[in-house]
Amino acid sequence: MKKIQVQGLHHITIVGSTKQGAVDFWQGVLGMPFVMEQPNLGNPEENHLYFDPGDGRLLTVFTNETRQDAARPAPREIGSVDHIAFNVSRATFQQAPARLTEHGISFYEKDRGFMNSIYLKDANGLTIELACYKFQTPDGFRDVDVLMHAHRLRSERGDHHIAEEHLADAIEMLIQTRDRLPG
């Protein structure tokens, strides 16, 4: 083996404050089902909560009942996590602003060319992104296939960033490739 080949993201673990705070945000606001709870086997002072972010993988949170919410921006220095992005459907994306407002959570929206984003913060200052692609991936392909082709088209055309025309052309190319395959 010349290199380790990863096969996807296994889980993300966040340092949180209390159990109830974690459940209220991850399950209550973002709708992630609570999967299980057990002690943090690496630190007996902490609890370890497991949530399903929607794809069957895990988001876990270390909690400790003696901690309080940080209520400050998360550190943004070399080696820090800038944000965590979660995929949402177009329908959920359109409803998210009203639901976040109902929970008293401030946010802002951004058009990223190939996707739309809503950014918010948890009680400990971690930036969370709700991301929604502007395309539907054709059967037999992955989202990353569309993005790689769209990026190539953008680069070849000398454009600043991926736009919807690059996505449409990339999808057309992928479908033509698929339709030429025997079988």
Secondary structure as GFF3:
##gff-version 3
##sequence-region A 1 183
A	DSSP	beta_strand	11	15	.	.	.	ID=ss1
A	DSSP	alpha_helix	19	22	.	.	.	ID=ss2
A	DSSP	pi_helix	23	29	.	.	.	ID=ss3
A	DSSP	beta_strand	34	39	.	.	.	ID=ss4
A	DSSP	beta_strand	47	51	.	.	.	ID=ss5
A	DSSP	beta_strand	58	63	.	.	.	ID=ss6
A	DSSP	beta_strand	83	87	.	.	.	ID=ss7
A	DSSP	alpha_helix	90	102	.	.	.	ID=ss8
A	DSSP	beta_strand	107	111	.	.	.	ID=ss9
A	DSSP	beta_strand	115	121	.	.	.	ID=ss10
A	DSSP	beta_strand	127	133	.	.	.	ID=ss11
A	DSSP	alpha_helix	143	157	.	.	.	ID=ss12
A	DSSP	alpha_helix	164	180	.	.	.	ID=ss13
###
